[in-house]
Amino acid sequence: MAQQHYYSAEQVADLLGLHVRTVRTYVRDGRLKATRVGKQYRITREDLAAFTGAAAPSPVRGAPHAEVSSIVQIDAIDPEETIRLTNTVMAAVGVRKGGETGDRLRVESVYDEERATLKIIVLGGLDTTAELLKIIRALTEEQD
């Protein structure tokens, strides 16, 4: 039995030169067949080939790829400091020089004003995530 290769919506977007939201819309509309695993979609190579009408690219052989998913929670932070911190973090992500597509960072933030808590969600390669976490640590230490 051959091992099935799955692509994430982000990988399909990169392969097809589309925005990831476009790929997710295709999946939700039923135009691109996918399986939902947790909160993410997984698309088989065969389903991608059927969607594009061409053979899907072979999975890249070589070193395994690793990514980090992290949530940084910062308590007792006011709205003004939240804005300063998130703007600085997003600027740091924006000025990063593009490396491998799998090494790019995806960052979201959520502020709960009632609890005065900020959560920063970081998805990306090991090295780039570590660099960003160091920046976040430095910024939060400045508050003390």
Secondary structure, 3 states (H helix, E strand, C coil): CCCCCEEEHHHHHHHHCCCHHHHHHHHHCCCCCCEEECCEEEEEHHHHHHHHCCCCCCCCCCCCCCEEEEEEEECCCCHHHHHHHHHHHHHHHHCCCCCCHHHCCEEEEEEECCCCEEEEEEEEEHHHHHHHHHHHHHHHHHHC
